C-alpha cells in the first residue's frame, strides 16, 4: 500500500500531466487487450482454469516487481511516476473486474432476502456483482492509497 502511495509523491507540471494522461490511456488499453488475448492462450483448459491462468497472465505482480525494475533502469522520479500511472488501470481492473471474474456464481444471484435474479448474460452478471460487492471492490486499501496518491500528485 505504501509503495503505491509513495510512487505518486513528486512535483508535476502541465506538460508532464498531459504525458502521464497518455500513459494512463495506454495502460487501460494494454490491460483490456491483455484480458481478451489471455483467454485464447488457454482454450484447451476448462473455463475455471482459463479464467485463473488468464488473470495471472494479465495481472502479474507489476507493482512489486515492475516498478522497482523500472526505477532501477531509469533513475528519477519521472520513471517512477510513469510506472505508477501505467499501473493505475492494473489496480482498478484487478480489484474490480478481476474480483468478478474469479468469483464464480453457479447459482442465482441473491440481491436481497426477497429478490433473486437469474444470471441472464455476462453484462447482467457483472452489473449484479458490482452492486453486491461494491464495498469490497472500491473500498480496497490499495485503491484508496492509489486515489489519495494520485490526488496528491495532481495538486
C-alpha positions as a printed Julia matrix, in Angstrom:
155×3 Matrix{Float64}:
   0.0     0.0     0.0
   2.82    2.41    0.87
   4.6     1.58   -2.38
   1.52    2.61   -4.37
   1.06    5.85   -2.41
   4.74    6.82   -2.3
   5.07    6.38   -6.04
   2.98    9.48   -6.64
   4.87   11.84   -4.33
   6.69   14.3    -6.6
   6.14   17.64   -8.3
   4.44   17.83  -11.67
   3.92   20.28  -14.49
   1.11   20.69  -17.0
   3.24   19.14  -19.74
   4.12   16.13  -17.57
   0.45   15.75  -16.62
  -0.5    15.58  -20.32
   2.18   12.96  -20.9
   1.0    10.91  -17.95
  -2.59   11.05  -19.22
  -1.34    9.38  -22.4
   0.45    6.78  -20.25
  -2.79    6.22  -18.32
  -4.77    5.67  -21.52
  -2.07    3.32  -22.8
  -2.26    1.38  -19.54
  -6.03    0.95  -19.82
  -5.72   -0.21  -23.43
  -2.88   -2.6   -22.57
  -4.7    -4.3   -19.7
  -8.01   -4.54  -21.55
  -6.29   -6.06  -24.6
  -4.39   -8.46  -22.34
  -7.65   -9.59  -20.7
  -9.05  -10.5   -24.11
  -5.88  -12.08  -25.52
  -5.03  -14.08  -22.38
  -8.15  -16.21  -22.74
  -7.04  -17.52  -26.13
  -3.76  -18.89  -24.81
  -5.65  -21.32  -22.58
  -8.53  -22.55  -24.73
  -7.53  -26.19  -24.17
  -8.31  -25.89  -20.43
 -11.61  -25.83  -18.58
 -13.35  -22.48  -18.06
 -12.19  -22.11  -14.44
  -8.57  -22.8   -15.41
  -8.87  -20.4   -18.36
 -10.01  -17.65  -16.01
  -7.31  -18.31  -13.42
  -4.48  -18.58  -15.95
  -5.73  -15.6   -17.95
  -5.91  -13.47  -14.8
  -2.41  -14.49  -13.73
  -1.09  -13.68  -17.21
  -2.82  -10.31  -17.37
  -2.29   -9.17  -13.8
   1.26  -10.09  -12.9
   2.86   -8.51   -9.83
   3.88   -5.33  -11.64
   3.68   -3.12   -8.55
   6.15   -5.2    -6.6
   8.47   -6.26   -9.4
   7.9    -3.88  -12.32
   8.16   -0.54  -10.52
  11.49   -1.3    -8.8
  12.96   -2.6   -12.07
  11.79    0.5   -13.99
  13.2     2.86  -11.34
  16.49    0.95  -11.3
  16.83    1.1   -15.09
  15.62    4.69  -15.41
  16.55    6.65  -12.26
  14.5     9.69  -11.39
  11.02   10.47  -10.21
   9.6    10.69  -13.75
  10.07    6.98  -14.42
   8.57    6.11  -11.05
   5.54    8.3   -11.74
   5.11    6.87  -15.25
   5.3     3.34  -13.87
   2.7     4.07  -11.21
   0.39    5.86  -13.65
   0.63    2.88  -16.01
  -0.38    0.64  -13.09
  -3.49    2.66  -12.17
  -5.59    0.61  -14.62
  -3.95   -2.53  -13.23
  -5.25   -1.76   -9.75
  -8.68   -0.64  -10.93
  -9.23   -3.66  -13.17
  -7.65   -6.19  -10.81
  -9.78   -5.17   -7.84
 -12.99   -4.8    -9.83
 -13.11   -6.98  -12.92
 -10.62   -9.48  -11.51
 -12.77   -9.92   -8.43
 -15.83  -10.5   -10.58
 -14.11  -12.97  -12.93
 -12.54  -15.01  -10.16
 -15.68  -15.15   -8.04
 -17.77  -17.87   -9.56
 -21.5   -17.97   -9.06
 -23.11  -21.14  -10.39
 -26.4   -20.39   -8.72
 -28.84  -17.47   -8.85
 -27.52  -14.18   -7.52
 -29.33  -13.01   -4.38
 -29.75   -9.24   -4.37
 -31.79   -9.19   -1.17
 -33.56  -11.66    1.08
 -36.68  -11.34   -1.05
 -35.23  -10.94   -4.53
 -33.25  -13.49   -6.54
 -32.08  -12.8   -10.08
 -31.01  -15.47  -12.53
 -27.86  -14.65  -14.45
 -29.07  -13.87  -17.96
 -25.82  -12.82  -19.64
 -22.33  -11.67  -18.7
 -23.18   -7.97  -18.64
 -26.1    -8.51  -16.29
 -23.88  -10.72  -14.13
 -21.12   -8.07  -13.97
 -23.64   -5.38  -13.05
 -25.18   -7.59  -10.35
 -21.76   -8.43   -8.92
 -20.8    -4.74   -8.85
 -23.98   -3.89   -6.98
 -23.48   -6.72   -4.49
 -19.76   -6.22   -3.86
 -19.04   -2.54   -4.44
 -17.76   -2.1    -0.88
 -15.24   -4.94   -1.24
 -14.19   -3.68   -4.66
 -13.96    0.08   -4.23
 -13.05    0.41   -0.55
  -9.94   -1.68   -1.0
  -6.87   -0.22    0.81
  -4.75   -0.36   -2.35
  -7.33    1.54   -4.41
  -7.78    4.11   -1.65
  -3.99    4.64   -1.4
  -3.76    4.94   -5.18
  -6.55    7.52   -5.36
  -5.08    9.57   -2.49
  -1.6     9.4    -4.05
  -2.98   10.43   -7.44
  -4.81   13.39   -5.86
  -1.62   14.47   -4.05
   0.34   14.2    -7.29
  -2.17   16.26   -9.31
  -2.48   19.04   -6.7
